[in-house]
Amino acid sequence: MVRCRRGRYRCARRIENIPAVTFYEPAGGSPPSTEVVELSYVELEAIRLIDLEKLTQEQAATRMGISRRSFWTDLASARWKIAHALVNGHAIRMVGGHCSGISRGNGNQGGKENAKI
Protein backbone atom coordinates (compact mmCIF):
# COMPACT_ATOMS: atom_id res chain seq x y z
CA MET A 1 0.00 0.00 0.00
CA VAL A 2 1.15 3.49 -0.78
CA ARG A 3 0.29 6.59 1.17
CA CYS A 4 -0.34 9.24 -1.49
CA ARG A 5 -1.58 12.02 0.74
CA ARG A 6 -2.89 12.52 4.23
CA GLY A 7 -5.51 10.02 5.28
CA ARG A 8 -5.92 6.43 4.22
CA TYR A 9 -3.41 4.37 2.33
CA ARG A 10 -4.10 3.80 -1.37
CA CYS A 11 -4.39 0.08 -2.13
CA ALA A 12 -2.92 -1.46 -5.27
CA ARG A 13 -5.31 -1.64 -8.20
CA ARG A 14 -5.38 -4.72 -10.44
CA ILE A 15 -4.80 -3.94 -14.08
CA GLU A 16 -4.82 -6.45 -16.91
CA ASN A 17 -2.37 -4.90 -19.34
CA ILE A 18 0.09 -2.10 -19.94
CA PRO A 19 -0.30 -0.41 -23.33
CA ALA A 20 2.42 -0.95 -25.93
CA VAL A 21 2.28 2.75 -26.89
CA THR A 22 2.70 5.07 -23.92
CA PHE A 23 2.99 8.52 -25.51
CA TYR A 24 0.63 10.45 -27.79
CA GLU A 25 1.04 13.95 -29.14
CA PRO A 26 -1.05 16.15 -31.42
CA ALA A 27 -0.60 15.60 -35.17
CA GLY A 28 2.11 17.83 -36.54
CA GLY A 29 4.07 17.51 -33.33
CA SER A 30 3.91 19.76 -30.34
CA PRO A 31 6.09 22.70 -29.40
CA PRO A 32 8.65 22.05 -26.64
CA SER A 33 6.64 24.25 -24.27
CA THR A 34 3.49 22.14 -24.68
CA GLU A 35 2.21 20.61 -21.48
CA VAL A 36 2.34 16.82 -21.16
CA VAL A 37 -0.65 15.31 -19.35
CA GLU A 38 0.27 12.19 -17.35
CA LEU A 39 -2.36 9.44 -17.34
CA SER A 40 -1.68 6.56 -14.96
CA TYR A 41 -2.08 2.93 -16.00
CA VAL A 42 -4.83 2.68 -13.38
CA GLU A 43 -6.78 5.55 -14.97
CA LEU A 44 -6.29 4.05 -18.43
CA GLU A 45 -7.53 0.67 -17.16
CA ALA A 46 -10.67 2.34 -15.78
CA ILE A 47 -11.38 3.91 -19.19
CA ARG A 48 -10.72 0.59 -20.94
CA LEU A 49 -13.09 -1.39 -18.73
CA ILE A 50 -15.98 1.09 -18.95
CA ASP A 51 -15.70 2.44 -22.49
CA LEU A 52 -14.20 -0.50 -24.43
CA GLU A 53 -15.41 -3.55 -22.54
CA LYS A 54 -18.74 -1.89 -21.65
CA LEU A 55 -18.70 -3.15 -18.06
CA THR A 56 -20.81 -1.55 -15.35
CA GLN A 57 -19.01 0.50 -12.74
CA GLU A 58 -19.59 -2.27 -10.19
CA GLN A 59 -18.19 -4.99 -12.48
CA ALA A 60 -15.15 -2.87 -13.36
CA ALA A 61 -14.44 -2.01 -9.71
CA THR A 62 -14.63 -5.70 -8.79
CA ARG A 63 -12.21 -6.59 -11.57
CA MET A 64 -9.74 -3.97 -10.34
CA GLY A 65 -10.17 -5.06 -6.73
CA ILE A 66 -11.33 -1.68 -5.41
CA SER A 67 -14.54 -0.02 -4.20
CA ARG A 68 -16.98 1.61 -6.62
CA ARG A 69 -16.16 5.00 -5.10
CA SER A 70 -12.41 4.53 -5.68
CA PHE A 71 -13.12 3.32 -9.20
CA TRP A 72 -15.31 6.34 -9.91
CA THR A 73 -12.56 8.68 -8.69
CA ASP A 74 -10.00 7.03 -11.01
CA LEU A 75 -12.44 7.11 -13.96
CA ALA A 76 -13.39 10.77 -13.44
CA SER A 77 -9.72 11.74 -13.20
CA ALA A 78 -8.91 9.86 -16.42
CA ARG A 79 -11.78 11.43 -18.36
CA TRP A 80 -10.84 14.94 -17.20
CA LYS A 81 -7.19 14.46 -18.17
CA ILE A 82 -8.05 13.06 -21.61
CA ALA A 83 -10.56 15.86 -22.32
CA HIS A 84 -8.07 18.50 -21.10
CA ALA A 85 -5.33 17.14 -23.37
CA LEU A 86 -7.55 16.81 -26.46
CA VAL A 87 -9.25 20.20 -26.14
CA ASN A 88 -6.04 22.10 -25.38
CA GLY A 89 -3.70 20.21 -27.75
CA HIS A 90 -1.46 18.69 -25.08
CA ALA A 91 0.51 15.47 -25.33
CA ILE A 92 -0.53 12.45 -23.22
CA ARG A 93 2.00 10.20 -21.47
CA MET A 94 1.01 6.95 -19.76
CA VAL A 95 2.87 6.46 -16.49
CA GLY A 96 2.95 3.74 -13.86
CA GLY A 97 1.37 3.67 -10.47
CA HIS A 98 0.69 1.25 -7.64
CA CYS A 99 -0.68 -1.74 -9.58
CA SER A 100 -0.90 -5.50 -9.26
CA GLY A 101 -1.66 -8.38 -11.64
CA ILE A 102 -0.09 -6.76 -14.68
CA SER A 103 0.31 -8.33 -18.11
CA ARG A 104 2.70 -6.42 -20.33
CA GLY A 105 1.65 -5.45 -23.85
CA ASN A 106 -1.49 -7.24 -25.00
CA GLY A 107 -3.68 -8.62 -22.23
CA ASN A 108 -3.04 -12.15 -23.54
CA GLN A 109 0.75 -11.90 -23.46
CA GLY A 110 3.37 -11.59 -20.78
CA GLY A 111 3.56 -12.71 -17.20
CA LYS A 112 1.76 -11.42 -14.15
CA GLU A 113 3.51 -9.48 -11.45
CA ASN A 114 2.86 -7.24 -8.49
CA ALA A 115 4.64 -3.95 -8.88
CA LYS A 116 4.77 -0.30 -8.17
CA ILE A 117 5.54 0.94 -11.65
C-alpha positions as CSV (number, residue, x, y, z in Angstrom):
1,M,0.0,0.0,0.0
2,V,1.2,3.5,-0.8
3,R,0.3,6.6,1.2
4,C,-0.3,9.2,-1.5
5,R,-1.6,12.0,0.7
6,R,-2.9,12.5,4.2
7,G,-5.5,10.0,5.3
8,R,-5.9,6.4,4.2
9,Y,-3.4,4.4,2.3
10,R,-4.1,3.8,-1.4
11,C,-4.4,0.1,-2.1
12,A,-2.9,-1.5,-5.3
13,R,-5.3,-1.6,-8.2
14,R,-5.4,-4.7,-10.4
15,I,-4.8,-3.9,-14.1
16,E,-4.8,-6.4,-16.9
17,N,-2.4,-4.9,-19.3
18,I,0.1,-2.1,-19.9
19,P,-0.3,-0.4,-23.3
20,A,2.4,-0.9,-25.9
21,V,2.3,2.7,-26.9
22,T,2.7,5.1,-23.9
23,F,3.0,8.5,-25.5
24,Y,0.6,10.5,-27.8
25,E,1.0,13.9,-29.1
26,P,-1.0,16.2,-31.4
27,A,-0.6,15.6,-35.2
28,G,2.1,17.8,-36.5
29,G,4.1,17.5,-33.3
30,S,3.9,19.8,-30.3
31,P,6.1,22.7,-29.4
32,P,8.7,22.0,-26.6
33,S,6.6,24.3,-24.3
34,T,3.5,22.1,-24.7
35,E,2.2,20.6,-21.5
36,V,2.3,16.8,-21.2
37,V,-0.6,15.3,-19.4
38,E,0.3,12.2,-17.4
39,L,-2.4,9.4,-17.3
40,S,-1.7,6.6,-15.0
41,Y,-2.1,2.9,-16.0
42,V,-4.8,2.7,-13.4
43,E,-6.8,5.6,-15.0
44,L,-6.3,4.0,-18.4
45,E,-7.5,0.7,-17.2
46,A,-10.7,2.3,-15.8
47,I,-11.4,3.9,-19.2
48,R,-10.7,0.6,-20.9
49,L,-13.1,-1.4,-18.7
50,I,-16.0,1.1,-18.9
51,D,-15.7,2.4,-22.5
52,L,-14.2,-0.5,-24.4
53,E,-15.4,-3.6,-22.5
54,K,-18.7,-1.9,-21.6
55,L,-18.7,-3.2,-18.1
56,T,-20.8,-1.6,-15.4
57,Q,-19.0,0.5,-12.7
58,E,-19.6,-2.3,-10.2
59,Q,-18.2,-5.0,-12.5
60,A,-15.1,-2.9,-13.4
61,A,-14.4,-2.0,-9.7
62,T,-14.6,-5.7,-8.8
63,R,-12.2,-6.6,-11.6
64,M,-9.7,-4.0,-10.3
65,G,-10.2,-5.1,-6.7
66,I,-11.3,-1.7,-5.4
67,S,-14.5,0.0,-4.2
68,R,-17.0,1.6,-6.6
69,R,-16.2,5.0,-5.1
70,S,-12.4,4.5,-5.7
71,F,-13.1,3.3,-9.2
72,W,-15.3,6.3,-9.9
73,T,-12.6,8.7,-8.7
74,D,-10.0,7.0,-11.0
75,L,-12.4,7.1,-14.0
76,A,-13.4,10.8,-13.4
77,S,-9.7,11.7,-13.2
78,A,-8.9,9.9,-16.4
79,R,-11.8,11.4,-18.4
80,W,-10.8,14.9,-17.2
81,K,-7.2,14.5,-18.2
82,I,-8.1,13.1,-21.6
83,A,-10.6,15.9,-22.3
84,H,-8.1,18.5,-21.1
85,A,-5.3,17.1,-23.4
86,L,-7.5,16.8,-26.5
87,V,-9.2,20.2,-26.1
88,N,-6.0,22.1,-25.4
89,G,-3.7,20.2,-27.7
90,H,-1.5,18.7,-25.1
91,A,0.5,15.5,-25.3
92,I,-0.5,12.4,-23.2
93,R,2.0,10.2,-21.5
94,M,1.0,6.9,-19.8
95,V,2.9,6.5,-16.5
96,G,2.9,3.7,-13.9
97,G,1.4,3.7,-10.5
98,H,0.7,1.2,-7.6
99,C,-0.7,-1.7,-9.6
100,S,-0.9,-5.5,-9.3
101,G,-1.7,-8.4,-11.6
102,I,-0.1,-6.8,-14.7
103,S,0.3,-8.3,-18.1
104,R,2.7,-6.4,-20.3
105,G,1.6,-5.5,-23.9
106,N,-1.5,-7.2,-25.0
107,G,-3.7,-8.6,-22.2
108,N,-3.0,-12.2,-23.5
109,Q,0.8,-11.9,-23.5
110,G,3.4,-11.6,-20.8
111,G,3.6,-12.7,-17.2
112,K,1.8,-11.4,-14.2
113,E,3.5,-9.5,-11.5
114,N,2.9,-7.2,-8.5
115,A,4.6,-4.0,-8.9
116,K,4.8,-0.3,-8.2
117,I,5.5,0.9,-11.6
